C-alpha cells in the first residue's frame, strides 16, 4: 500500500501528467457537451421557434441595431436586412464578418462574436422579417457524394477564379476591397456565400449554378485545400510575382555570393 | 619521360599534325583574364543558357505542341475528364507521368528567370563601369539584342503550356499586336492564322522557341564571346594596370577551373530551386479557355514592368477614319519600350557624342567618377522598378493591405517624379563620394585615436593611406567639357547652333566633378 502510494506520487510529478490530464478534461467536457447538445436538437416546435426569434431580436437590438436600424430597416451606413434571409445572417455572423470591427472597406473574416445558438437565434429573427435564402441543411451539403472535383474546378475557374484566384487564394478588387481566400471555409458558408452574394460578390442563383454544381465547386475547393505541395514550396499560390522575387533574392543572391567567393584572392 | 607523358605527347602530336591547333592553343590557353566577382555575372547567363538547352531538350521529348482537343485521363484527379489542348495535356504528363519531368520543368523555368535576371545585372555592371565605350559598342548592341531576345524567348516559353495563365498572356500579346495602328488587326490575324486563339499559334511559337531563337542565341553569344576574346577583357583600375595591358590569371589552369566549377554551382543552385520551390504549377491554373481569367494573372518578372506600364495607363482611345487607336496599349506596350530599348542600344554613341571622347578604353570607371552616367542608370532602374511594382499591384495590395487604386496612383505619379529624383540624388551621392575620396587622399584615414596636445587641444590622428589606395583614388582622368562656342573666331554663328548648344550643355553636365587630389595639393598640405 505504502509502496503503491509512493509510486503514484512519483507519477504525479511526471512531466506528461499535465498534458494528459488536460486532454482528459477536455474530452470529458466535450463529451458532456455533445451529449447535452444532442438532446436539444431535432425538429423544433412553434413555441420554441418564437422563443428563438424573440431571443434573436434581443441580440439584434443590442448588437446590430445601431447600424442596421431598430427594425433591421437599414440606415445610411448599413443595408436593410429585410429579406436577406437566414443564410446571409449565418454567413456574415458565423464567419465573424458581422459585427464589423471597424468601418473599413469591407467586413473581414475573424473569430465570431456570437456562439452557434446566438447565430441561430439572429438568423431566425432576420428570417422572420421576410422570406429569404435559408441555411442549407446537412443533407443538402453532401458534397463528397454529390459533387465532382473536375467539374467543380471548371466551374470555379469560370465563375470564381477571376476574383478568388486560380487556387482560391483570394485577390484584390478595386479601392481596397478584396476577394478573400476560400481556403478553410466550411462547406456551409461557401454555399451560403454563393446563394447570398455577400459584400462585392454576386449572387449565384440556382439557375446560374445548380445546387449540384455548387457542391462540385465545394468539393474542388476542399480538394485544393488538401492538395499537397506538388513540386515543392507553393510560394503562396499567387502566380509569378513570388517566383520572380525568389529568383532574384535566393537564386541570383546565391549565385552572386558564390561569384564573390570565387573571385576572392586565396590567402 | 614517363610512359604517360609519352602517350599524351603522341596523342597531342597526332591531333596537331592534322589540325595545326598547337600554336593557336598555346597562345590562347595562356590568355590572361582579370579577376573580379562582377566579371562572373555574364557567366551566370552563359551557364543558365546551357542549362536551358539541356533541360529544354529533355522537355521536347514529351511535349506535344498542338492545340488539338483531347480529354485528360492522366493521374491528376482534379482535371480528369476535362477537355484541353494536347499541349496542356502533355505538360501535365511531363509533370506527373514522366520520370523527373516536373523537376526538369521547374529547373527549366527557374533557369529562365535567372537567365534574364543575370543578363540584367551583367548589363548593369557593364553600364555602370563604362565597359561599353570604344571599342566595345558593337558588343553592347549585341548584348541589348540578347536581352530583348531573352525576354521574348521567356515569354514564348511561358505561353507554350497553354494553361490559363499562358493563354491570358497570349491574349494580351494579341492585344498589343492589335494596338499597332492600321496594320494591327491584319498582323494579329497573320500571327494567329485567323481569329484568337485559333489552332496555329502554339505550334508556331514552339518552332520559334526551340529552334529559331536558341539558334539566334547561339550565334549571338558566340560573337559576343569572340569579341570579348579578341578585344580582351576590361579591367578595374589599380596599380600596374593600364589601357595597354591586362593584369590577371591565365585561362589555363586558373579560369578553366574557376569557370568549370562555377558552371556546376549555377547548375546546383538552379536544380536546388527546382527541387524545393514550385514554379508555374500549370495543373492548378487549368486549361486555357478564352472565357476564363484568374485573379493574379501576372507575367514572369522580366515582362512585369511592361504589364505594370499597361496597368497604369489611363483609358485613352481615338477613332480616326474608322480605325481605333488604343493609346492605352500603344503607348505603354510599344512606344515606351521602343524608346527605352533604342536608347539603351544607342547609349554608347550618345555618350561619346556628348563627351566627344573617341579614344579606346580598357580601364573601367568607378561609377562615382562618372556621376552623370551613374545617375542616368539609377534613374532608368527606378523607372523600371516603379513599373514593376505596378505590375504586381494586386498582390502587393492584398499582401500589404493597400488599395489597388493607391498603388496605381503612386505609380502614375511616381513614374514621372521618382526617376528624376533618383537622378539628382545619385549625382549628388557620386559627387559626395568623390569629395570623400579627395579628403582621404589629402588627409588620410581617420584612425579614431584622439590625442591631447600639450596646450589642451584635442586632435584626431589621421593616418596616410597606402600608395596603392592613393593611386586607385586618383588614377582617373577628369576630362573638361567640350568647348563648343556658339560663334567662331570671326564672330560668325556656327551652323547647327542649336544642336551645338544642347551638346555643350550636356557635355558640361557630364563633366561635373570634384577636382581630384593632385601631387601639388599633397605637397601644399605637407608644407603646411
Interface residues (C-beta under 8 A of the other chain):
Chain A: X105 X149 X150 X153 X154 X157 X158 X161 X162 X163 X164 X165 X166 X167 X169 X170 X171 X172 X173 X174 X175 X176 X177 X178 X179 X220 X223 X224 X227 X229 X230 X231 X232 X233 X234 X235 X237 X238 X239 X240 X241 X242 X243 X244 X245 X246 X247 X248 X250 X251 X252 X254 X255 X256 X258 X259 X260 X262 X263 X264 X265
Chain B: X35 X36 X37 X38 X39 X40 X41 X43 X44 X77 X78 X79 X80 X81 X82 X95 X102 X106 X109 X110 X113 X114 X117 X118 X121 X164 X165 X258 X261 X262 X265 X266 X269 X270 X273 X274 X275 X276 X277 X278 X279 X280 X281 X283 X284 X285 X286 X289 X291 X292 X293 X294 X295 X296 X297 X298 X299 X300 X301 X304 X392 X393 X394 X395 X397 X398 X401 X402 X403 X404 X405 X406
